[in-house]
């Protein structure tokens, strides 16, 4: 049996006998990797946490059915994957992307979405720390948690998404995936083919943000220097502010949106460095009077020395998930 946790056979035997502490010791090392797996599937931090918790409850109830002939870790992944597939069928919840629909008029105030659907969440770096190496955190696979990859995944249907993750990220065989999901090998191969065909070619391409341009971006944002910000943008750059409805395309449109809705009189901004989806990001803090309060999280995506996407998630609660203070 493949073991990824020290003393796994002993913990397993004790847990089967009803020792809940042994079960906790058995499953907790898998929590963060499972969270990342569920995040890839769902695009939601809250949903990922709920699925992992339900996975552990289900594993405890069905522990005696695990015969030890395969990997305990993979058994947990199968449970989590099936739970998410069942949940997505029931809820049919739509994850909105930062650039859904037509671009907006920068002279019309953005409105919150009218539907209850959630937005694709950014991923905190703390979720990528683990006790040992795994596909979720290995250097060569970090592109599979990039924001571009997550956006591309949300455009696949549920089964295509799952098959692509199990086959491409975890490198499971088509036979193993078929057995895990109750599909035929032909169905798995067909789903993988369609997923690859629908996946955008740039989804796995990451460009490291040049520090000098990040510094320029921070200085321009904090000083409210919109012209300097615009100089850093690609001519086809986009700007979105979820959960506010709408987004802006092109330098001219973005400049007007920033001037109209972001850099207003008597409002000051601070950006605090953090990491999201394996890339540099910033906690956004806003001051209207005395003191800076958490306002959201900001991601930038570079293409060479130009920014092609700016996404500002307007959620003070999200700032706390990234280990940043509520106030400065």
Secondary structure, DSSP 4 states (H G I P E B T S, - for coil): ----STTHHHHHHHHHTT-HHHHHHHHGGGHHHHHHHHHHHHS-HHHHHHHHHHHHHHHHHTGGG--SSS-HHHHHHHHHHHHHHHHHHHH-PPEE-TT-SSPPPTTS---B-SS-PEEPPP-BGGGG--SS--TTT-GGGGGGGSHHHHHHHHTS-HHHHHHHIIIIIS---HHHHHHHHT--HHHHHHHHHHHHHHS-GGGG---PPPHHHHHHHHHHHHHT-HHHHHHTEEEEEEEE-TTBS-EEESHHHHHHHHHHHTS-TT-EEEEEEEEETTEEEEEEEEESSSS-EEEEEEEEEEETTEEEEEEEE--HHHHHHTT--SB-
